[in-house]
């Protein structure tokens, strides 16, 4: 909302009965155009001001350095991993790139006059962060990105916020695969290369990464070591353990991972992670002992969850443990965190939003309230909220921060919505809109409408069940009643913004359903070994369905609500993916079907 007032902070009924978390942090995640990958200095300034106002005292960043499958060449320029004079290709995403399923497109090619919402930086023509779209060389991409993040570090410290820079250990940019001097510098995983912590070149890459963080970000408070989301899938431990150094370390440490649910593959992953983390820890202690170390990872049992109890026994106690809450925040942190918290500092990482639904509102007030309170009950010393967008998650963000400071508050989800609505939408909304919003927050009906930014668009995105359709229409009706009951100008604008979100949701459902017949015909045509026979009837239906989709209205409704950099990134993504596919389908129907003899 334009005027952010979290009325919970002044509720007379609220008493701060428990000490707030020592670490109250945020983790704005780089990769998609809806997140910090597209931010400029002024966006960071506004964001950090907002964080300070809401009691944030810690901010962390995660830097991708490659990986398996579609992550292979996903290297971001916040950390410059230069080893043996090799400088990997890196850059933040912009609308001219194809990473994460984007169809590249220049701003001038955006349809229906939508380019007016974008300011093309210095005539480059693509939407993205200035440091990404103005850089002319790979070296400039690093220089400009690191210069920006150096300013962010300074701004964070000026606001009494600690800052962490993170990367994924055991993962290297693709260029390094070809400079190995030993045959087992890495082992082959399922679509990935898993680097050997006892190989000299693999260790050299690790040290070069840490050196660059220390040298570039003077005064950095934390280095954050992340276990890669996919790196160990498919690795054969028997092959890896042929390396005598890895075998010796494994023999000495496998006992820590004799835990329920831990199979041989996970046991190897635990020991491998321990080796990398210990090496990184020792090197940081040697080079910059004042910098603190945290580790993090994804919360699935096949990823990090089952390893932490073993790592807790094996690693120095001044390493802070953290993990993303499982299933994109559907669940809170594991119960065993309370045991680990007796030995070391532990942070939970709730999701302020899921990246499976980044074009939609995601009401999570109830989840965040319970997850932060659980972290307090289990005596964790920190909570960190992962997110991409800033505007659509406002209620989630402020709820998260309120309970991070007041974990013993008895305010209910209904209380939160009532007070939030009173300030941002008016007194009538507090009585009649807030119960509707709270209901759909608690029952979770609208949490996971598909818009999975980490994949390419398909017509499965945006489809609503009848229950979800009814929910959106009920919310829109309640909003309309509020607009008729004399909100002030700012509250009216906020109501219009909220309504546009749900109107977009309904329109997107229609667009995806309308694209689907032509999409399916194209799939049939391209999959078949021989020319496919398509009936005239289904061809006509697919053509009419494509012709009648409300794609222009959908994009214009979304554009009407843009009031943040993240929403501008979403609009760019919607245009690139949905409009891009619409154009391709339209062309396909005309050139491959309508002008052929495939009909009968």
C-alpha angles and dihedrals in degrees: 000000000000092000109041112204117158100199092192088078091066101038108133090211093060117091122185098232099162132048111262118246115281089227116042104173150164132216109198102192122224120220113071128067089241090065140052093300086084098039125117129201094275090052090054090047092055092043095050091046088054091047092051091049090053096049100260112158101171136048127184134190130201120210119201114221101182128279139167135330112350090000091064097106097022100121120154123206103228088096120041106212100191114167128166088358092299113134110192121222108259142162147144116264121264135169092274094064132085100211117124093020099298117150104221114246137164119232091242088062094056108117134237095025091295091136087080088076091061129069108213105221112235093332095296091128104215130102116241143090114321090240089058103043099040098048112105099191139031090252090054092051089059094042095050095042094049092046089055093049091048087059090048090054090051092047091048092052091047087058093048092253124139116224133211129195115203142192138170114263118222092026123104137182112268095252091071095062090078099051098063116136094191127052093233099049083122140005125227116252132177099303092332145082117235112205122226112240089209097054114103095225094045089051090046089056090050092051092046088055093052092043091055093051092050094045097042101041104046109197095017109165102207142022110208117207114202129198105225117251095233110007100113099045109124099005113145108223091200090063094044092049091060085082102093095215092050090045093052093048090046093051091052096047111028089094090074090065100050089119136137112276095015111123126191093271093052091044089056090048089053094051092043091051091047091054093050095044093047092049092049091046093051092047093050090048089053097045104031112004092177092067115095123223129224130175127207143168147152120306105231118116088238090056123038108326100085094043101059097080090054093045089050090060094046108039131071113274095235090069110099116224124216139159137185109257109259126270096014091305098312087125133035126243118298119274093241090069087084090062094047089048088066089065105036145355112292130189128197117213111209118189113243084194139355123245088222090076107031098145093055140065112261113201105206104151093119094047094047093047092054096040095051092045089050090052089054093047090052090051097241110164098218147030124196125190118218116207147141108203128052109195103046093048096051097118091043093048095049093044090052092050095044093056091041086063097033107030094161094055114128094209109136128218088257090052091051094051093044094054094040091051093047092058101037103031107019140260094289089055090051089061103036110019101040095063090053093049092045092050094055092043092055097042092046095221094141101035100097111034101154120258101133104186092189090068135051116268120269130172088259087078117098097009113148131206118228089258090054092047090052091048093053092048092048091052092047091051091051090049091051091053090051093052089055093056103072107265114176119259095268093046090050091053090050091051091050089050091051093047092050090057092057093041088054089050091055093045093047089055089056093046094052092046090048093051094048101081093054090042091055093048090052091050091051091049094049097042097049120098091211133035108293122232111224121184120241089235096058090041091055092046093050091048093050092045091053092046094052103047114121093234096140093048091048094054094043091051090052091047091051091065100046110128102142140051090248093056089050088054090050091051090051090049092048091050094046096047108031100029089039092055091043090057092048092049092048091051091046093052091051101041105030102034115016093049096043137076095246095115125087 
